[in-house]
């Protein structure tokens, strides 16, 4: 078991270091108030006020206007769209063209507010997340990332097993202290 533990750890060390580093950078970015990531900004202190709701008819009209705006901006298929009603209603859409792109529109008028492809690509959070997941290397990177996760579980189990075996041997020899 010790031999397998050593072999797997040598293979995984470089990838695990990279995954740990990018995970730490994502956490630092979150704590330092960089890009707020997929969850958006943290809620304000105190009792949060619920945003004004919209009726089904208003939501349908906003969605229709946003979809019309998406189709004016892109000839690709709409992969997803999200309406946000807090403050001025906005729509964020992901469209498929030769490359996927994300655009943000005013949901009332369908006017373009932001296009990630026009400002030079993704934001820092998206880049760090792709590096962390291995997505920058395509499907091979995702498989390596998955394999590293499985190897980490195996290393944890084999390491604990090796430690318990050593501790039991020391205990049988009359040395009850932990092996540190």
N, C-alpha and C positions, 0 to 999 in steps of 0.2 A: 504494500500500500504506500509506503514511503517513497518508493521509486516512481509510482504513478503520480503522486503528489508533486514530486520534484519536476517531472517531465511536463505536466500540465502547467505548473507555475512558471516555468521558463517560457513556454509558448505564450501564455496569457499576460506576462508582465508588461510588455510594451503596450499592448492594446488596453489593458486595464489602467495603466498610467494615463494614457490619452483620454480614456473615458472619465477617469477620476478628475483630471485637470479640467476638461470641458464642463463637467458637472459642477466643479467648484467655481468656475467662471460664471456659469449660469446663476448659481446661488449668490455670488458676489454682486452680479448685475442686478438681481432682484432686490437685494438688501440695500444697495446704494441708490436705488431709485432710478435705474436706467430704464430700459424698455420694460414696461409692466407685464410683458408676456401675454399669454393667451387669456388670462383671467382679468386683464384690465387693471386700472389703478385700485389701490386698496380703498375701502369705504371710508368716508369722512368720520371723524370722531363724533360721538353722540348718537342720538337716535336717527337712523337714516330715514329720509323722506321717500316715500314711494313715488316713482315718476307718474305723471299723468297718463292714464291708460288711453287707448284708442279703441274705437268700435271696430267690429269686423269689416264694415264697409270702408272705414278709413284705412284699415290695414290692407285691404284688397286694392284700394286706389293707390296707396303708397307702393305696394309691390308691383303693380302694373306700370307705374311711372318709373320705378327703379329698373325693371326688366327692359323697358323701352330704352332707357339710358344705357344699359349694358349692351344692348344690341346696336346702338349707335356707336359705341366705343370699340366693339369687337365683333368679328364674324365667327368666332369660335363658339362651341357649345358652353352653356352655363353649367358648371359642375356643382355650384352651391351659391346660395345667397342668404344673407342674414340682415334683417331689418333691426335697427336700434331706435327706440323712441325717446330716450332721455334727451332733453334739450331739443335741438333741431333733428328731425328724423333723418337718419343716414342708412345707406345700404352698403354692405361689403359683399362683393361677388368674386368668385373664382371662376375664370374662364379658361377653356382649353383652346389653344392655338397651336402653333408648332411647339411652344413652351407654355406651361400654365402661367397665368398671371393673376394677380389680385388687384382689384380696383375698388375704390370707395366713391360713392355717389351721394348727392343730395337726394333723398327718397322722394321729396315733393316735386322736384323739377327734373330729375334724372341727369343733372349736370355732374360732370366729373369733378371730384374733390381731390383725389390722390390716385396715382398709378405707380405702383412699386417698380415697374419696369422702366418708367421714365426717370426715376430718381436714382438709377444706378443699381437696382437690385433689391435685395432683402435687407431688413433691418438687422441690427446686431444680434438680437434675440434669436431670430430665425437662422442666422448663420451659425451661432453657437449651438443651437439645437440640432441642426443638420450635422455639424461636426460630432456632437455627442452621440447621436444615433448612428453615425456612419453613413448617412444618406449621401454625403458628398462623393462617395465611391460607388454609388448606384446600388443595385441589389446585392452585390458582393459585400459591400460595406455593411449593409443591414444584416446579412447572414453572419458576418464576423462579429458584429455587435451582439447578436443573439447568442452566438457560440460563446462569447466572452461572459455573458450573463450566466449561461449554463455552467461554464468552467468555474466561475466564482462560487456557485453553489457547491459544486463537486469539491473544490479546494477547501471550502468551509467544513464540509462533512469529513473529508479525509484528514484535515488538520486537527479537527476535534477528536477524531478516532485515534490518531497518532498520539495526541496529548494524553487522552484517557488511558491508553495502553501504557505509556511511560509512567503516568501517575500510579496506576495499579501495580506496576513492577516495583516502584519506589515504596509504595505502601506495604507490599508483601515483604520487602527487605527491611521494614521497620522505620522508614523515613516518611512520615505523614505530611510533610510540608508540600505545598504546591510546587510544581516545576516551573519556575519563572526563569 
